[in-house]
Amino acid sequence: MNILNEGANYGWPIATYGINYSWLMVPKARSGIVEETDQLVWLWQNSPAVSGMIFYQNEHFSA
């Protein structure tokens, strides 16, 4: 999690702790810490990677 600041360099894609859905490293990624980039304020190392969630409540598809 970052606190976004104008003009800050968060390093994407070379500075990342993430991996692709294929479990391979992100192309061009070096590591999470890269010199001259702003570091994360908070890191969840084992993130569930939730990207969206929809709750459907209706009788048409009740199951």
N, C-alpha and C positions, 0 to 999 in steps of 0.2 A: 504494500500500500504506500502510495506516495502522497505527499502534499504538493500539489502542482504549483510551480512557480514559473512565471513568464521568463523565457530564455534559458531555463534549466535544461541540462542534458541528462536524460535518464538512461541513455545508452542503448536503447533498442535498435537493432536486434543483437548487438554484440554483448551487451550486459543483460543477462537473463538467468533466472533460476528455473525457467520453464523447460518443458520438453514437448515435442510434437505428439499428436494422437497415436502415431506409430511407435512411440516410446524411444524414438531417435532424437538426438540433440537438434536444436533449432539451427538451420544452416547459418553460418557466420558467427554463431555464439562462441564466446571465449569462456565466460563464467559469469557468476553473479556480480562479482566485484571487478570493475575495469577502471583503471586510473582515469582521472579527469571526468568521471561521470558522477551524478548525484545518486546517493544510495537510498535504498528503501527506508521508510520510517518504521515499517512493520512487515515481517515476512512470515507467512504460513508455509513452512517447508513441505508439509503433506496436505496441500490444498485439495479440496474436493473438486475444484475446477468447474463449479456450477456457472453456466453461461446464460441461463434463462430458465424460467419456471412458469408454468401455466397451471392454474387450478380451475378445473371444470366442474361445476356443480349444476347438474340438470338431470332430469329423469330420462332423457333420450339415450344417453350412454351412461347409465347408472353404474355399471361395473368399472 
